[in-house]
């Protein structure tokens, strides 16, 4: 009579354990890649032209930091009172210059990205751009609606003009630029105020390194029209793009 063989339970168990470990390790790496942003590299340099700030473990962490500023009661009081008239006046001057150069008209459908309480929108409407609206994580009716600039809540080709002074707050700069181009109509103009010679505040998620080349490289369907120096609430450079290609 033959002796029955012992089942190979232990080797099978060890093999399954090893395969499970490999699967979990793969999922861990995938999770890290999806939640930790990488810098946008320059075309021919190892030095990134847009440097993502460290410390964001997830997109939720990033949103919480932004909301800490946007929902700060003291800041909101300042924005709504003593800062209001000053910012509307300065934005009106910026937009008046852009209108004089033909980048903006009273008939433009205009979007202000990251508009907080809406000083930019008030300035646009004040110079005659009636179809102006703002967007921010926290709405501020009637001037500002809710929206995330990484995924704008608007259809393609919605606007003739888009303005933002919060590009440095973008955790995913390439998505920010892609959404601006998606929602701009062909021939539309995007104007960004950025910090080149200054460092952004503690709420910034990225920094431009060595000029505006990294920013320009993100706009795939637009041409750079011009740059100029400005003094815009801690931001020093105005960059103007015109969309030249359809979506």
Buried (B, 14 or more C-beta within 10 A) or exposed (E): EEEEEEEEEEEEEEEEEEEEEEEEEEEEEEEEEEBEBEBBBBEEEEEBBBBBBEEBEEBEEBBEBBEEBBEEEEBBEEBBEEBBEEBBEBBBEBBBBBBEEEBBEEEBBBBBBBBBBBBBBBBBBBBBBEBBBBBBBEBBEEBBBEBBBBEBEBEEBBBBBBBBBBBBBBBBBBBBBBBBBBBBBEEBBBBBBBBBEEEBEEBBBBBBBEEBBBBBBBBEBBEBBEBEEBEBEEBBBBBBBBBEEEE
